């Protein structure tokens, strides 16, 4: 594909390219040399799940692969133990090595739901960052100044407010930049919240005598709450490995306005296409969106089943065909029953659900958190909107 057509594909859906002229030059050089560009993307395994927010840049990476370029997917097992300070108002609690290693194991399998394994190089940044001697780390810190780091908005706000900033947080963008040096990256992708870190990487490469990478920023996908960035810590995420019914149900919970943004960012629908879809019933369009997402990650059969189950439960007011079974006693306090399901993380959450009428036993709302209930084989407890359990009295 010629350079102009490649540029057209790369521009699609991006927020910023720094810079387009540099990108064109890089594309021209590798085309003349019969080579391919190295496109870097890093993810710190601070949680075990990759969610739809991650898939926005991952889909752009797949486009680079389809254009013939190589993707370097960095699992930031070293930097995850520091924690990216982006958007934080306080120092993040450090993750243990065990937590990071456990989370990292899930990442490779999940990213290959989108990326082509044959065109992806997966690396762990601990492989080179663990080997840095103190002299080399001191040398790295000399490449950037405190004044430059304080230009970062979240650092500046914390500094002015008198909130502590640890020196290790200052190291984070420098280490991210050193990843680019180690890999000799041509391009790096990230969300718009990563712009500062990406710009630092360009400067660090130059300081080590390399040609600066081109940075491409992608839009941030809001979570199911429609307000905050999709995040596991905020509980507003849809994981790419969530069961089909859960993925479908969570998608159906988003607002109509947010639905159109999901169509645009997750399926590259143009504004013209979205305007045409807005002429149709929003419930139908939301079911279509939910089905498309489930089909992408699980296949059409599971997508059809998830839609049928949703319609049974929410449109026809029926229980789902398949429910997890749990063994219970014939009489139990409602709190103990909720704990047995594993679907309610705390007593406070149980209390909130009961107060909001979110717990039903055989179709009847449970009104009292202190209630003792009599159970029979085949009883069904509904927790929230989507969790159903069939009870087996032992």
C-alpha positions in Angstrom: 0.0 0.0 0.0 1.4 3.4 -0.9 2.4 6.0 1.7 -0.7 8.2 1.3 -3.1 5.3 1.7 -1.2 4.1 4.8 -1.4 7.6 6.3 -5.2 7.6 5.7 -5.6 4.3 7.6 -3.3 5.4 10.4 -5.0 8.8 10.8 -8.5 7.2 11.2 -9.7 7.5 14.8 -6.6 9.1 16.2 -6.5 12.3 18.3 -3.0 13.4 17.5 0.1 12.3 15.5 3.4 13.9 16.5 4.4 14.4 13.8 2.7 13.5 10.6 5.7 14.6 8.6 8.1 12.4 10.6 5.7 9.5 10.2 5.6 9.9 6.4 9.4 10.0 6.4 9.6 6.8 8.4 7.1 5.0 6.2 9.1 6.1 3.1 12.4 4.9 4.5 11.2 1.4 5.5 9.4 1.1 2.1 12.6 1.9 0.2 14.6 -0.5 2.4 12.1 -3.3 2.3 11.7 -3.2 6.1 8.8 -2.5 8.5 8.3 -0.1 11.3 8.4 -1.2 15.0 5.2 0.0 16.7 5.4 0.0 20.5 2.5 -0.2 23.0 2.9 -0.9 26.7 0.4 -2.0 29.4 1.2 -2.4 33.0 -0.4 -5.5 34.5 -1.8 -3.7 37.5 -5.1 -5.7 37.1 -5.7 -9.2 35.5 -8.2 -8.0 33.0 -7.9 -6.2 29.7 -11.1 -4.3 29.1 -12.7 -2.5 26.1 -10.8 0.7 26.9 -7.6 -1.1 26.1 -9.0 -2.4 22.8 -9.1 1.1 21.3 -5.3 1.3 20.8 -5.1 -2.4 20.3 -7.3 -2.1 17.2 -5.1 0.6 15.9 -2.1 -1.7 16.5 -3.9 -4.4 14.5 -4.3 -1.9 11.6 -0.5 -1.4 11.7 0.0 -5.1 11.5 -2.4 -5.3 8.5 -0.3 -2.7 6.8 2.8 -5.0 7.3 4.4 -3.5 10.3 5.6 -5.2 13.6 3.9 -4.5 16.9 5.9 -4.7 20.1 3.6 -5.3 23.0 5.3 -4.4 26.3 4.1 -6.0 29.5 5.3 -3.5 32.0 6.0 -5.9 34.8 8.8 -3.7 36.2 6.9 -0.4 35.8 3.7 -1.9 37.3 5.5 -2.2 40.6 6.1 1.6 40.5 2.7 2.6 39.2 1.9 5.1 36.5 1.1 8.4 38.3 -1.1 9.6 35.4 -4.3 11.2 36.7 -3.5 10.3 40.3 -3.9 12.8 43.2 -1.7 10.7 45.5 1.0 8.1 45.4 -0.3 4.7 44.4 0.2 1.8 46.7 2.9 -0.4 45.1 1.9 -3.8 43.7 3.8 -6.9 44.9 5.9 -8.9 42.4 3.4 -11.8 42.9 0.5 -9.7 42.0 2.2 -8.4 38.9 3.3 -11.8 37.7 -0.2 -13.3 38.2 -1.8 -10.5 36.2 0.9 -10.6 33.5 0.1 -14.2 32.7 -3.4 -13.3 31.6 -2.3 -10.4 29.3 -0.8 -12.4 26.4 -3.9 -14.6 25.9 -6.2 -11.6 26.0 -4.3 -9.3 23.6 -4.3 -12.0 20.9 -8.1 -11.7 20.8 -7.3 -8.6 18.7 -3.6 -8.7 17.6 -2.0 -11.1 15.1 0.4 -13.3 17.1 2.6 -13.8 14.0 3.2 -10.1 13.8 3.5 -9.4 17.5 6.6 -9.4 19.7 5.7 -9.6 23.4 8.4 -8.4 25.8 8.6 -7.8 29.5 10.4 -4.5 30.5 11.9 -6.2 33.6 14.2 -8.0 31.2 16.2 -4.8 30.7 15.2 -2.5 33.5 16.3 -5.1 36.1 19.7 -5.1 34.6 20.3 -1.3 34.9 23.2 -0.4 37.3 22.9 2.5 39.6 25.3 4.5 37.4 23.0 3.9 34.4 19.9 5.0 36.4 21.6 8.1 37.5 22.6 8.8 33.9 19.0 8.4 32.9 17.8 10.9 35.4 20.3 13.4 34.0 18.4 13.4 30.7 15.4 15.2 32.1 14.9 18.0 34.6 12.6 18.4 37.6 11.2 21.6 36.1 10.3 19.6 32.9 8.6 16.9 35.0 6.6 19.5 36.9 5.1 20.7 33.7 3.0 17.6 33.9 -0.5 18.7 35.0 -1.1 16.1 37.7 2.4 16.5 39.2 1.9 20.3 39.2 -1.5 20.1 40.9 -0.1 17.9 43.7 3.0 20.0 44.2 0.9 23.2 44.5 -1.5 21.5 46.9 1.3 20.3 49.1 0.6 16.6 48.3 3.6 14.3 48.3 5.2 13.2 45.0 7.7 10.4 45.5 11.0 10.3 43.5 10.0 6.9 42.1 7.0 8.5 40.4 9.3 11.0 38.7 11.2 7.9 37.4 8.1 6.4 35.8 8.0 8.5 32.5 11.8 8.2 32.3 11.7 4.4 32.5 8.9 4.4 29.9 11.2 6.4 27.7 14.1 4.0 28.3 11.8 1.2 27.0 11.7 3.0 23.7 15.5 3.3 23.7 16.0 -0.4 24.4 13.5 -1.4 21.7 14.5 1.4 19.2 10.8 2.0 18.7 9.7 3.9 15.6 6.2 4.6 16.8 4.4 4.5 20.2 0.7 4.4 20.8 -1.2 5.5 23.9 -4.3 7.2 25.2 -4.6 11.0 25.4 -3.9 10.7 29.1 -0.4 9.3 28.2 0.6 12.3 26.1 3.1 13.6 28.6 4.8 10.3 29.0 5.0 9.8 25.3 6.6 13.2 24.7 9.2 12.3 27.4 10.0 9.1 25.5 10.8 11.2 22.4 13.2 13.3 24.4 14.9 10.3 26.0 15.5 8.7 22.7 17.1 11.9 21.4 19.2 12.1 24.5 20.6 8.6 23.7 21.3 9.5 20.1 18.3 7.8 18.5 15.7 9.2 16.1 12.7 10.2 18.1 9.7 7.9 17.8 6.4 9.2 16.4 3.7 9.3 19.0 0.0 8.6 18.2 -2.6 9.3 20.8 -6.0 7.5 20.8 -9.3 8.7 22.4 -10.1 7.5 26.0 -13.1 5.3 26.2 -15.5 6.1 29.0 -16.6 3.3 31.3 -20.2 2.1 31.8 -20.9 5.1 34.1 -20.4 7.4 31.1 -18.2 9.8 33.2 -14.9 8.3 34.1 -12.2 6.5 32.0 -12.9 2.8 31.9 -11.1 1.3 34.8 -11.2 -1.9 36.8 -10.5 0.0 40.0 -13.6 2.1 39.4 -15.8 -0.9 38.6 -17.0 0.7 35.3 -15.3 -1.7 32.9 -16.3 -4.4 30.5 -13.5 -7.1 30.3 -12.7 -8.8 27.1 -12.9 -12.2 28.8 -16.1 -11.6 30.7 -18.7 -14.3 30.0 -21.0 -13.5 27.1 -24.1 -12.8 29.2 -22.2 -10.4 31.5 -20.6 -8.6 28.5 -24.0 -8.3 26.9 -25.7 -7.1 30.0 -23.1 -4.5 30.9 -23.2 -3.1 27.4 -27.0 -2.8 27.7 -26.6 -0.8 30.9 -24.8 2.1 29.2 -26.6 5.3 28.3 -27.9 6.0 24.8 -25.5 8.8 24.3 -22.5 6.7 25.3 -23.7 3.9 22.9 -22.8 6.1 19.9 -19.3 6.7 21.2 -18.8 3.0 21.6 -20.0 2.4 18.0 -17.4 5.0 16.9 -14.4 4.0 19.0 -14.9 0.2 19.0 -16.3 -0.4 15.5 -15.0 2.7 13.6 -18.5 3.8 12.6 -18.4 7.2 10.9 -20.5 10.1 12.0 -22.7 9.7 8.9 -23.3 6.0 9.8 -24.1 6.9 13.3 -26.6 9.6 12.3 -28.4 7.0 10.1 -28.5 4.5 13.1 -30.0 7.3 15.3 -33.1 7.1 13.2 -33.7 3.6 14.5 -35.0 2.6 18.0 -32.1 3.1 20.5 -33.0 -0.2 22.3 -32.5 -2.1 19.0 -29.3 -0.3 18.4 -28.0 -1.1 21.9 -28.8 -4.8 21.5 -27.0 -4.7 18.2 -24.0 -3.1 19.8 -24.0 -5.6 22.7 -24.3 -8.5 20.2 -21.4 -7.2 18.0 -19.1 -7.0 21.1 -20.0 -10.5 22.3 -19.5 -11.9 18.7 -16.1 -10.2 18.4 -14.8 -11.9 21.5 -16.9 -15.1 21.8 -18.5 -15.8 18.4 -21.9 -15.5 16.9 -23.5 -18.5 18.7 -22.7 -17.1 22.1 -23.8 -13.6 21.0 -27.2 -15.0 19.9 -27.6 -16.9 23.2 -26.6 -13.8 25.3 -29.2 -11.7 23.4 -31.9 -14.4 23.9 -31.1 -14.6 27.6 -31.2 -10.9 28.0 -34.6 -10.6 26.3 -36.0 -13.4 28.4 -34.9 -11.8 31.6 -35.6 -8.1 30.9 -38.3 -8.1 28.2 -40.2 -11.2 29.1 -39.4 -11.1 32.8 -38.3 -14.8 32.8 -35.4 -16.4 34.6 -32.4 -17.2 32.4 -32.2 -20.8 31.0 -28.8 -21.4 32.6 -28.0 -20.4 36.2 -25.1 -21.3 38.5 -26.2 -23.7 41.2 -25.1 -23.2 44.8 -25.7 -25.5 47.8 -27.5 -24.0 50.7 -29.2 -24.9 54.0 -33.0 -24.9 54.3 -32.9 -21.8 56.5 -30.3 -19.1 56.2 -29.8 -15.5 57.1 -29.9 -13.4 54.0 -26.4 -12.1 54.5 -25.0 -15.6 54.7 -26.9 -16.6 51.5 -25.5 -13.6 49.7 -22.0 -14.5 50.8 -22.5 -18.1 49.5 -23.2 -16.8 46.0 -19.9 -14.9 45.9 -21.7 -12.1 44.0 -21.7 -9.5 46.8 -18.3 -8.4 47.9 -19.2 -6.9 51.3 -22.0 -6.5 53.9 -22.2 -2.8 53.0 -22.9 -3.7 49.4 -25.5 -6.2 50.5 -27.2 -3.6 52.6 -27.2 -1.1 49.7 -28.7 -3.7 47.3 -31.4 -4.6 49.7 -32.3 -1.0 50.4 -32.6 -0.4 46.7 -34.8 -3.5 46.1 -32.0 -5.2 44.3 -32.3 -8.6 45.9 -35.2 -10.9 45.0 -35.9 -14.5 46.1 -38.3 -16.3 43.9 -39.5 -13.0 42.5 -40.1 -11.4 45.9 -37.9 -8.5 47.0 -36.0 -9.1 50.2 -36.8 -6.1 52.4 -34.7 -6.7 55.5 -30.9 -7.2 55.8 -31.4 -9.2 59.0 -34.1 -11.5 57.5 -33.8 -15.3 57.8 -35.3 -17.0 54.8 -36.7 -20.5 54.2 -35.3 -22.1 51.0 -36.4 -25.0 48.8 -34.8 -26.8 46.0 -35.0 -24.9 42.8 -35.5 -21.5 44.4 -33.9 -18.6 42.5 -32.1 -15.6 44.0 -31.6 -12.6 41.8 -28.8 -10.2 42.8 -28.8 -6.9 41.0 -29.9 -6.9 37.4 -27.9 -9.7 36.0 -26.9 -12.3 38.6 -29.2 -15.3 39.0 -28.5 -18.4 41.2 -30.4 -21.6 41.5 -30.5 -22.9 45.1 -29.9 -26.6 45.9 -30.9 -27.4 49.5 -28.5 -29.9 51.0 
